[in-house]
Amino acid sequence: MDRSERLGLVLSPREKDAVRRLAEVEGGLSQAALVRRLIRREARRLGLWPRSATRSQESAEVPKDEQP
């Protein structure tokens, strides 16, 4: 998996503590690994991961402001 894109986050102390505790509960993941896992989990739930070739093509054909 290519991990060349960076994403900076600014969190409140409570959010940072929640990330730390969630990482522990998820088997001792690093906080970065936890954030990646949460993103993938939510994207799968919404049907956005993995992005199918058909879905990618449909999105490219329909302007973003006209997508449902």
C-alpha positions as CSV (number, residue, x, y, z in Angstrom):
1,M,0.0,0.0,0.0
2,D,1.4,3.4,-1.0
3,R,1.5,5.7,1.9
4,S,2.9,8.9,0.3
5,E,0.1,11.3,1.2
6,R,0.2,13.2,4.5
7,L,-2.8,14.4,6.5
8,G,-2.2,16.7,9.4
9,L,-4.8,16.8,12.2
10,V,-5.3,19.2,15.1
11,L,-7.2,17.5,17.9
12,S,-8.5,18.6,21.3
13,P,-7.0,16.9,24.3
14,R,-10.1,14.8,24.7
15,E,-10.0,13.7,21.0
16,K,-6.3,12.9,21.3
17,D,-6.9,10.8,24.4
18,A,-9.8,9.0,22.6
19,V,-7.4,8.2,19.7
20,R,-4.8,6.9,22.1
21,R,-7.3,4.7,24.0
22,L,-9.0,3.4,20.8
23,A,-5.5,2.4,19.5
24,E,-5.0,0.4,22.7
25,V,-8.4,-1.3,22.4
26,E,-7.8,-2.1,18.8
27,G,-4.8,-4.3,19.7
28,G,-2.1,-1.8,20.4
29,L,-2.1,-0.1,17.0
30,S,-0.1,3.0,16.4
31,Q,-2.3,6.1,16.3
32,A,-1.6,6.5,12.6
33,A,-2.6,2.9,11.9
34,L,-5.8,3.4,13.9
35,V,-6.8,6.5,11.9
36,R,-6.2,4.6,8.6
37,R,-8.3,1.7,9.9
38,L,-11.1,4.0,11.0
39,I,-11.1,5.7,7.6
40,R,-11.2,2.4,5.7
41,R,-13.9,1.0,8.0
42,E,-16.2,4.0,7.5
43,A,-15.4,4.2,3.7
44,R,-16.4,0.5,3.4
45,R,-19.6,1.1,5.4
46,L,-20.5,3.9,3.0
47,G,-19.6,1.8,-0.1
48,L,-16.6,4.0,-0.9
49,W,-13.9,1.4,-0.3
50,P,-12.6,-0.2,-2.4
51,R,-13.7,2.2,-5.1
52,S,-14.9,0.1,-8.0
53,A,-13.8,0.9,-11.6
54,T,-17.5,1.4,-12.6
55,R,-18.1,3.8,-9.7
56,S,-14.9,5.7,-10.5
57,Q,-16.0,6.0,-14.1
58,E,-19.5,7.1,-13.2
59,S,-18.1,9.8,-10.9
60,A,-15.8,11.0,-13.6
61,E,-18.7,11.3,-16.1
62,V,-21.1,13.2,-13.7
63,P,-20.1,16.6,-12.5
64,K,-19.6,16.6,-8.7
65,D,-22.4,19.2,-8.1
66,E,-24.9,17.0,-10.0
67,Q,-24.0,13.7,-8.2
68,P,-26.8,12.4,-5.8
